Amino acid sequence: MRFAVVSLIVVVAASAVAFAQQAGQQPATRPAGGRSAEEMLNQMLRPANDGGARPLDPAANAGAVDATSGAGAVVPGAPQVTVMRERSYIVDRTGRLVRSDDGQQWEFRFDADGRALRDPPVVVLPNLTLMSMENEIGGTSRDLHFRITGEVTEYRGRNYVLLRKAVVVPQAAKQF
């Protein structure tokens, strides 16, 4: 019991000393820079002096011709076709997944839709959907057609697609 009372007195004394030391220190009411809160807020809201930096204009290449059409096409006398705009979407289009001419990339070649017949192939950006399509092709000997949906990007006269969905088109659906 005596030990408990002595321990309690020691704890109370130590707390009183610690409280007295904190009471002697004054908290800082201003930032270290000496500016008021209003001055700091005004500085943060003021436009940055970044030497005239400006965002890039993505429309500078509007109407670019697809590099695989016209003179760059395999078929002689092929028409020139403009690239699809960045951030446009391909929705439920059918076609085949094939290797590019150099064998380095996968391309999606659209089936003719009977209207424009002017759809150059798009390079497929690597992701898990492409990997699933590769696995499907590797697991069969027949010519598979896919229905894809994805976001289009544009780079140096070519269109690329980031696939969001790919479905194997059944044989019966291709006949009609």
C-alpha positions in Angstrom: 0.0 0.0 0.0 2.8 2.3 0.9 4.4 1.6 -2.4 1.2 2.6 -4.3 1.0 5.9 -2.4 4.6 6.8 -3.2 4.1 5.8 -6.8 1.1 8.0 -7.1 2.9 11.0 -5.6 5.8 10.5 -8.0 3.4 10.4 -11.0 1.5 13.5 -9.9 4.8 15.4 -9.3 6.2 14.5 -12.7 2.9 15.6 -14.4 3.0 18.9 -12.6 6.6 19.6 -13.7 5.8 18.7 -17.3 2.7 20.9 -17.3 4.6 23.8 -15.9 7.3 23.5 -18.6 4.6 23.5 -21.4 2.9 26.5 -19.9 6.1 28.5 -20.2 6.2 28.0 -24.0 4.1 30.2 -26.1 2.6 28.6 -29.2 3.4 30.2 -32.6 0.5 32.2 -33.8 2.1 33.1 -37.1 3.8 30.9 -39.7 7.6 30.9 -39.7 7.7 33.2 -42.7 6.0 36.0 -40.8 3.0 36.3 -43.2 -0.6 36.3 -42.1 -3.0 33.6 -43.1 -4.7 36.1 -45.6 -1.3 36.8 -47.3 -0.6 33.1 -47.6 -4.0 32.4 -49.1 -3.6 35.2 -51.6 -0.2 33.9 -52.6 -1.7 30.4 -53.2 -4.6 31.7 -55.2 -2.4 33.9 -57.4 -1.4 32.4 -60.8 2.1 30.9 -60.7 4.8 32.7 -62.6 5.9 29.8 -64.7 7.6 31.7 -67.5 4.7 31.7 -69.9 4.1 27.9 -69.9 1.0 26.9 -71.8 -0.8 23.6 -72.3 -0.2 21.8 -75.5 -2.8 22.0 -78.3 -3.9 18.5 -79.2 -5.8 19.8 -82.2 -2.6 20.9 -84.0 -2.6 17.6 -85.9 -6.3 17.5 -86.7 -7.1 15.8 -90.0 -3.8 13.9 -90.2 -3.7 11.1 -92.8 -3.4 7.6 -91.6 0.1 6.3 -92.3 -1.2 3.0 -93.6 -3.5 4.5 -96.2 -2.8 6.2 -99.5 0.9 5.7 -100.6 1.6 3.8 -97.3 -1.0 1.1 -98.1 -0.2 -2.3 -99.3 -2.9 -2.2 -102.1 -1.9 0.1 -104.9 -4.1 3.2 -105.4 -5.7 2.9 -102.0 -7.5 6.1 -100.8 -6.0 8.3 -98.1 -8.0 8.0 -94.9 -7.8 10.4 -91.9 -7.0 9.0 -88.5 -9.7 8.8 -85.9 -9.6 11.5 -83.2 -7.9 10.9 -79.9 -10.4 9.8 -77.1 -13.0 8.7 -79.6 -14.4 5.2 -79.0 -14.8 2.1 -81.1 -18.0 0.4 -80.1 -18.9 -3.2 -80.9 -16.9 -3.4 -84.2 -16.0 -6.8 -85.6 -12.8 -7.9 -87.2 -9.7 -10.0 -86.8 -6.6 -9.8 -84.6 -3.5 -10.1 -86.8 0.2 -9.5 -86.4 1.6 -6.3 -87.9 3.7 -6.5 -91.1 6.9 -6.3 -88.9 5.5 -8.9 -86.5 6.1 -6.6 -83.5 2.6 -5.6 -82.7 -1.0 -6.8 -82.9 -3.4 -5.0 -85.2 -7.1 -5.2 -85.3 -8.4 -5.3 -88.9 -12.0 -4.4 -89.2 -14.5 -6.4 -91.2 -16.0 -4.4 -94.1 -19.3 -2.9 -93.0 -20.6 -2.4 -96.5 -20.8 1.4 -96.2 -17.5 3.2 -96.0 -15.0 0.3 -96.5 -12.4 2.8 -95.4 -11.2 1.5 -92.0 -7.5 1.2 -91.7 -6.3 -1.3 -89.1 -5.6 0.0 -85.6 -2.7 -1.1 -83.4 -3.9 -2.8 -80.2 -2.2 -1.6 -77.0 -1.1 -4.3 -74.6 -3.4 -5.1 -71.8 -5.2 -8.1 -70.2 -8.0 -8.0 -72.9 -5.4 -8.4 -75.6 -3.8 -11.3 -73.7 -7.2 -13.0 -73.5 -7.6 -12.6 -77.3 -4.1 -14.0 -77.9 -5.0 -17.0 -75.7 -8.2 -17.6 -77.7 -6.3 -17.5 -81.0 -3.6 -19.8 -79.7 -6.1 -22.3 -78.6 -7.8 -22.9 -81.9 -7.0 -23.5 -85.5 -10.0 -21.6 -87.0 -10.0 -17.9 -88.0 -11.5 -16.1 -85.1 -13.5 -12.9 -85.4 -13.9 -10.6 -82.4 -16.3 -7.8 -81.5 -14.4 -5.1 -79.7 -15.0 -1.9 -77.8 -12.2 0.4 -76.8 -10.7 3.9 -76.6 -8.8 5.3 -79.6 -5.5 7.1 -79.3 -3.5 8.7 -82.0 0.3 8.8 -82.5 2.4 9.8 -85.5 -0.3 9.1 -88.1 -1.5 5.8 -86.7 -4.5 4.9 -84.5 -4.1 2.7 -81.5 -6.9 1.2 -79.4 -7.0 0.4 -75.7 -9.4 -2.5 -75.5 -12.1 -2.4 -72.9 -14.1 -5.4 -74.2 -13.5 -8.2 -76.6 -15.9 -11.0 -77.4 -15.4 -13.9 -79.8 -18.1 -13.8 -82.6 -19.7 -17.2 -83.0 -19.4 -18.9 -86.4 -23.2 -18.8 -86.9 -23.3 -15.0 -86.4 -20.7 -14.4 -89.1 -22.8 -16.0 -91.8 -25.5 -13.4 -91.6 
